[in-house]
């Protein structure tokens, strides 16, 4: 669901906004989100959130499956970092038109790796203090993918310049929650960043192929959140696995879809680059 790369059409209809107009639309919606966070009544962290359905211990590990299911983040995070390093090392970098465009994805996969350890630490002993270390790397993941989307859809230099401010904003949202008890900044960092990514994908043409893969990522993320909401019901139905454990596994699969997109995509530069990208990617299928 994107604009046609050459005509600027969406579903056969020409949007009445210029590129600058669409940029301002995104900026205004982002500012509206920030304003909403500032004026909404404080949202507190429900303490019942820490009471997961599956609390079994095994091998001395409390909440065993909820802890070890985070291993998927470690595996796919390291796979992503390995791919980014190896493609650059062998000089077959067709996943990025410019090599420095990989930076947001390096931050993304580093965040995924640390999500494994932060989430495992939290689920070992669930409380507000340990939850901080679960949420901190997650904000890095969300904000880095937002920066990557800005770079690939709107402007490369702008996306890269916004990477660290966005990451710092995500970290600040968790700090704000821990300091003030207001959960809205973190909620905005997680969910509103996803809304902005979707909006940018709809409004701006792609710089790379495989854009539809992000729909799989979004779908899997929604499925993971549904599993989390149905934690007790899934546990009650299976008596083996809980919804929260499934959430971790599905979310790791969503990250894998991001990696798969990078592995198989190529950039829209010119016919020579397109032919090279298709040849290299075909060898990876």
Secondary structure, DSSP 8 states (H G I E B T S, - for coil): ----TTT-EETTEE-SS-HHHHHHHHHHHHHHHHHHHHHS------GGGG--S----BTTBTTHHHHHTTHHHHHHHHHHHHHHHHHHHTT---S-SSGGGGHHHHHHHHHHHHHHHHHHHHHHS-SHHHHHHHHHHHHHHHHHHHHHHHHHHT-HHHHHHHHHHHHHHHHHHHHHHHHH---HHHHIIIIIHHHHHHHHHHHS--SBS-TTHHHHHHHHHHHHHHHHHTHHHHHHHHSS--HHHHHHHHHHHHHHHHHHHHHH--B-S-HHHHHHHHHHHHTT-
